[in-house]
Amino acid sequence: MIPIRSTIKTEIIPYVNYALLAANVVVFAYTFSLTGEALEMFYQTHGIVPSKITALEAYGFLGRTAKYFSSMFIHENWLHLAGNLVFLYIFGNAIEDLLGHARYLLFYLVCGLIAVFIQVALNSHSAVPVIGASGAISGVLGAYMLFFPRSRILTLFIVLVFVYFVRIRAYLFIIFWFAVQFLTGIGYIGDAGTEGLWAHMSGFACGAIAGGSFLYTQGYRSKKYKAGYGTGWYREND
């Protein structure tokens, strides 16, 4: 089940979302040029190794903080990258339109940082680097679920050799996605994979909470009606 596009039309050019997409691609292009020990050293240096990051004497405050940010832009392989960027492109544009450029960037980083922190806390003895934008992008999905659950997502289904394109409600798509992350993540407690599956869940919850908090500030309340927040779920012309 692969999302293709959303029915939500944005009113602004999502510069921040495009910049985040580009940053992830640039970092991956650099890591793609590395091999063997050089690549592993890059993961160790710029990703987060839970067993090291929780040993406070291992890094200074600035060093630990930098790793939390840098780890969000590193991906293990092209499939990891492509999966994250498809979701970020489809769902992130609408959230940036809703929150505004600066608030969206802050929202994205907050979700990512909290997701990584929880992933590290659940796997504090692991020596496997935690990398990826999954937590931050899950936050985007959490906000989308809150504001645009009734929008439709054009989705690609592949069943054996058959290909189907179906429009399904966003809340159904995201519920299915969340269930997959939950069932997969249960088996990863105490064993942090580089994609940090538990980061998906914590990022999602953070996105729903932070998205609502960021929207309900002076100057942004009128946009809640565009999203349907506070007046019922977003409705489109069926």
C-alpha positions as CSV (number, residue, x, y, z in Angstrom):
1,M,0.0,0.0,0.0
2,I,1.8,3.1,-1.3
3,P,0.5,6.6,-1.1
4,I,0.6,8.5,-4.4
5,R,-1.0,11.9,-3.5
6,S,-3.5,13.7,-1.3
7,T,-6.6,15.6,-2.2
8,I,-5.6,18.5,0.0
9,K,-4.7,21.6,-2.0
10,T,-2.1,23.9,-0.5
11,E,-2.3,27.7,-0.7
12,I,1.4,28.3,-0.2
13,I,4.6,26.9,-1.7
14,P,6.0,24.6,1.0
15,Y,9.6,25.8,1.0
16,V,10.5,24.2,4.3
17,N,9.2,20.8,3.3
18,Y,11.0,21.0,0.0
19,A,14.2,22.0,1.9
20,L,13.8,19.0,4.3
21,L,13.3,16.7,1.3
22,A,16.4,18.1,-0.3
23,A,18.5,17.9,2.8
24,N,17.7,14.2,3.3
25,V,18.6,13.5,-0.3
26,V,21.9,15.4,-0.1
27,V,23.0,13.5,3.0
28,F,22.1,10.2,1.5
29,A,24.0,11.0,-1.7
30,Y,27.0,11.6,0.5
31,T,26.7,8.4,2.5
32,F,26.1,6.5,-0.8
33,S,29.7,7.5,-1.7
34,L,31.0,5.9,1.5
35,T,31.8,2.2,1.9
36,G,33.0,-0.2,4.6
37,E,34.6,1.4,7.6
38,A,34.1,4.9,6.4
39,L,30.3,4.4,6.2
40,E,30.2,2.8,9.6
41,M,32.2,5.6,11.1
42,F,29.8,8.1,9.6
43,Y,26.9,6.3,11.3
44,Q,28.7,6.2,14.6
45,T,29.8,9.8,14.4
46,H,26.5,11.4,13.2
47,G,23.9,8.9,14.2
48,I,23.0,8.1,17.8
49,V,24.3,5.0,19.5
50,P,22.1,4.5,22.6
51,S,24.7,2.8,24.7
52,K,27.1,5.7,24.1
53,I,24.7,8.6,24.2
54,T,23.3,7.6,27.6
55,A,26.8,7.5,29.0
56,L,26.9,11.2,29.8
57,E,30.7,11.4,30.0
58,A,31.0,10.1,26.4
59,Y,30.0,13.4,24.8
60,G,29.6,17.0,25.8
61,F,26.2,18.7,25.8
62,L,26.7,20.2,22.4
63,G,28.0,16.9,21.0
64,R,24.9,15.0,22.2
65,T,22.6,17.7,20.9
66,A,24.2,17.7,17.5
67,K,23.8,14.0,17.2
68,Y,20.0,14.2,17.9
69,F,19.6,16.6,15.0
70,S,22.0,15.0,12.5
71,S,20.6,11.5,13.0
72,M,17.3,12.7,11.6
73,F,18.8,13.2,8.2
74,I,20.7,9.9,7.8
75,H,19.2,6.9,6.0
76,E,20.5,3.4,5.8
77,N,19.6,2.6,2.2
78,W,17.6,4.0,-0.7
79,L,14.4,2.1,0.3
80,H,14.6,3.6,3.8
81,L,15.0,7.0,2.2
82,A,12.3,6.7,-0.5
83,G,9.7,5.4,1.9
84,N,10.2,8.3,4.3
85,L,10.4,11.0,1.6
86,V,7.2,9.8,-0.2
87,F,5.3,10.2,3.1
88,L,6.9,13.5,3.9
89,Y,6.1,14.9,0.4
90,I,2.5,13.8,0.4
91,F,1.5,14.7,4.0
92,G,4.0,17.4,4.9
93,N,2.9,20.0,2.4
94,A,-0.6,20.3,3.9
95,I,0.8,20.6,7.5
96,E,3.2,23.4,6.4
97,D,0.4,25.2,4.7
98,L,-1.6,25.0,7.9
99,L,1.0,25.9,10.4
100,G,3.2,28.3,8.3
101,H,6.8,27.9,7.4
102,A,8.6,28.7,10.7
103,R,6.1,26.8,12.8
104,Y,6.2,23.8,10.6
105,L,10.0,23.6,10.8
106,L,9.9,23.9,14.6
107,F,7.1,21.3,14.7
108,Y,9.1,18.9,12.5
109,L,12.2,19.1,14.6
110,V,10.4,18.8,17.9
111,C,8.6,15.6,16.8
112,G,11.9,14.2,15.5
113,L,13.8,15.0,18.7
114,I,11.2,13.6,21.0
115,A,10.9,10.4,18.9
116,V,14.6,9.8,18.9
117,F,14.8,10.5,22.6
118,I,12.1,7.9,23.3
119,Q,13.7,5.4,20.9
120,V,17.0,5.8,22.8
121,A,15.4,5.5,26.2
122,L,13.7,2.2,25.2
123,N,17.0,0.8,23.8
124,S,19.6,2.3,26.1
125,H,22.0,-0.6,26.0
126,S,22.0,-1.0,22.2
127,A,25.1,-0.5,20.2
128,V,23.2,-0.1,16.9
129,P,23.0,3.5,15.6
130,V,19.5,5.0,15.5
131,I,19.1,7.0,12.3
132,G,16.4,8.2,10.0
133,A,13.6,10.8,9.7
134,S,10.9,8.3,10.6
135,G,10.1,9.9,14.0
136,A,9.7,13.4,12.5
137,I,7.6,12.2,9.6
138,S,5.4,10.2,11.9
139,G,4.8,13.4,13.7
140,V,3.6,14.9,10.4
141,L,1.2,11.9,10.0
142,G,-0.1,12.5,13.5
143,A,-0.9,16.1,12.7
144,Y,-2.5,15.1,9.4
145,M,-4.7,12.5,11.2
146,L,-5.8,15.3,13.5
147,F,-6.6,18.0,10.9
148,F,-7.4,16.2,7.6
149,P,-8.7,12.7,8.5
150,R,-11.5,12.8,5.9
151,S,-9.3,13.8,3.0
152,R,-8.6,11.1,0.4
153,I,-5.3,9.5,-0.4
154,L,-4.7,8.0,-3.8
155,T,-3.1,4.7,-2.9
156,L,-1.3,2.1,-5.0
157,F,-2.2,-1.5,-4.1
158,I,-0.1,-4.4,-5.6
159,V,-1.7,-7.8,-5.3
160,L,0.5,-10.5,-6.9
161,V,0.7,-9.2,-10.5
162,F,-2.3,-6.9,-10.3
163,V,-2.0,-3.2,-9.7
164,Y,-4.9,-1.1,-8.3
165,F,-5.2,2.7,-7.7
166,V,-7.8,3.4,-4.9
167,R,-8.8,6.6,-3.1
168,I,-9.2,5.9,0.6
169,R,-9.8,8.2,3.6
170,A,-6.7,9.4,5.2
171,Y,-7.8,8.2,8.7
172,L,-8.1,4.6,7.3
173,F,-4.7,4.8,5.6
174,I,-3.0,6.2,8.8
175,I,-4.8,3.7,11.1
176,F,-3.5,0.9,9.0
177,W,0.0,2.4,8.9
178,F,-0.1,2.9,12.7
179,A,-1.2,-0.7,13.3
180,V,1.7,-2.0,11.2
181,Q,4.2,0.1,13.2
182,F,2.8,-1.0,16.5
183,L,2.8,-4.7,15.7
184,T,6.3,-4.5,14.2
185,G,7.7,-2.3,17.0
186,I,6.7,-4.7,19.8
187,G,9.4,-7.1,18.7
188,Y,12.0,-4.4,18.7
189,I,11.9,-3.3,22.4
190,G,15.4,-3.8,23.7
191,D,16.9,-4.1,20.1
192,A,17.2,-0.8,18.4
193,G,17.2,-1.2,14.7
194,T,18.6,1.6,12.6
195,E,15.2,2.6,11.5
196,G,14.0,3.0,15.1
197,L,10.5,1.6,14.8
198,W,9.4,2.8,18.2
199,A,10.2,6.3,17.1
200,H,7.3,6.0,14.6
201,M,4.8,5.7,17.5
202,S,6.2,8.3,19.7
203,G,6.6,10.7,16.8
204,F,3.0,10.1,15.8
205,A,1.7,11.0,19.3
206,C,3.9,14.0,19.5
207,G,2.6,15.2,16.1
208,A,-1.0,15.1,17.1
209,I,-0.3,17.0,20.4
210,A,2.2,19.5,19.0
211,G,0.2,20.1,15.9
212,G,-2.8,21.2,17.9
213,S,-0.7,23.3,20.2
214,F,1.1,25.1,17.4
215,L,-2.1,25.8,15.6
216,Y,-3.9,27.3,18.6
217,T,-1.7,30.4,18.8
218,Q,-2.6,34.0,18.0
219,G,-2.7,34.6,14.2
220,Y,-3.4,31.0,13.3
221,R,-6.7,30.2,14.8
222,S,-8.7,31.1,11.7
223,K,-6.9,28.3,9.8
224,K,-8.4,25.7,12.0
225,Y,-11.7,26.1,10.1
226,K,-9.9,25.3,6.9
227,A,-8.7,22.1,8.5
228,G,-12.1,21.4,10.1
229,Y,-10.5,21.4,13.6
230,G,-13.0,22.3,16.2
231,T,-15.9,22.1,13.8
232,G,-15.8,18.5,12.8
233,W,-13.5,16.6,10.5
234,Y,-12.4,18.2,7.2
235,R,-15.1,17.5,4.5
236,E,-14.6,17.6,0.8
237,N,-17.1,17.4,-2.0
238,D,-17.6,13.7,-2.6
